[in-house]
Amino acid sequence: MWNSIGTAGAVLKRNRGYILAASLLFVIGWVAGSLYSEQLMAAVRPMLEKIAKLAEHTQDKDSALYTAWVIFLNNLTACAVMVLFGCLLAVPTAISLVMNGLVIGVLFGQLDNGVSAWDLIVYGLLPHGIFELPAIVIAAAMGLKLGSVLLVPLRGKARLESFGFAWLEVVRLAWVPVVLLVVAAGVEATVTPYLLDKFVISQG
């Protein structure tokens, strides 16, 4: 069965529908968070507090390398959990995706008038986000597939065979989000803080 999986590129192409679905769920969360930030603040507060504690912890160490390592581990854990959540018919994976979008949306919805949302996206999110978000979406997409094949097996395959095939796809594809997360963590620990300080914070 392993030989039938193909390359990582083939796996991505074969699962572009799941990748699109994962992207849409994330965007839905982001838009909802931006539009209803006040109403949704209570729902995302625990996640925001966790992020704040993580930021304080890394700032105390005052080491870009350590910060990158912590960011990488945190994001890798999040991706792994979303894949594993797929075993629960993908419902927790979908919820996790929407919640991650909500967090970003709420943060942008709560911006002070003196801070440009566009500047924050360009300098605070885009540099590392172009690597981090695809990694999260890919991991979540595979979680969605794991759950969906338990409900509707792949054509020509039994339910357990479909589940096993999906897991082999996860294994074949695993290096892609890992590499993306390594790059994202390095950028977030070094480039993003510099850009925020130079173009956003100093302009406030």
Beta strands, then each sheet from edge to edge (+ up, - down):
end
